[in-house]
């Protein structure tokens, strides 16, 4: 639901952090979940200042590591590469 700006604005910082934790933990599961996780990161509309405030939770570092993992694309998936490129343009 974080891809709807009005709904995303109602999430608390802890809920945003949980969203990132779950999504980032799925990146290395398999080809399909990697692509879907990267897509989920790309469509989220959580305000950037909220993401930056999560830095103390190491979320930004993990997000960048996840994007890097997807760009290295161990699954050789064109979809994963495209989604990672889409996310990287919004990365902090």
Secondary structure, 3 states (H helix, E strand, C coil): CCCCHHHHCCCCHHHHHHHHHHHHHCCCCCHHHHHHHHHHHHHCCCCHHHHHHHHHHCHHHHHHHHHHHHHHCCCCCHHHHHHHHHHHCCCC
